[in-house]
Amino acid sequence: MEGAEQHNKSRVVKVDSVDSWDFYVTQATTQGCPIVVHFTASWCMPSVAMNPFFEELASSYPDLLFLIVDVDEVKEVATKLDVKAMPTFLLMREGAPVDKLVGANPEEIRKRIDGFVQSFRMYIA
C-alpha cells in the first residue's frame, strides 16, 4: 500500500482515482478488513473540519481501513455510491456499504463505528 507509506503518520489513505478506490476496496475485502470512508470536498467547511477527527478515529481503530475521497477529484466513486452531500461517512464490509451517515456529527460517527466494529467481531467469530 504505497499511499499508506507516503503518509507516515496518517492512517487515512487518500483515494485519488477510481483505480485506487478499486485497489483498496478489493484488498480490504480480500483481507476481511472493514472500511470507513469519508467523502469530502475542499470547499465544504464542515467536511474539512472533520478531517482531524477522522485521523483520530483511524488511530483508534487500527483494524479498519480508513479512506478519504474528495468528491470533486473522484466523482465516479461518489456517484456510484449515491453520495450527494458532504461530509458523508460510509461503513463498508466485503466491498458493500452497510451504513451511511451524512453530516458532521462526531459523536454519532464514533457510535456507529463502535457498533460496526462490534457487529464485525461477531460476524467473524
Protein Blocks (a to p, Z undefined) as FASTA:
>chain_A
ZZlmmmmmlmcdcdfbfklmmmmmmmmmmnopacddddddfklmklmmmmmmmmmmmmmm
mmbccddddfklmmmlmmmnopabdcdddddeehiafbdcedjdfklmmmmmmmmmmmmm
mmmZZ
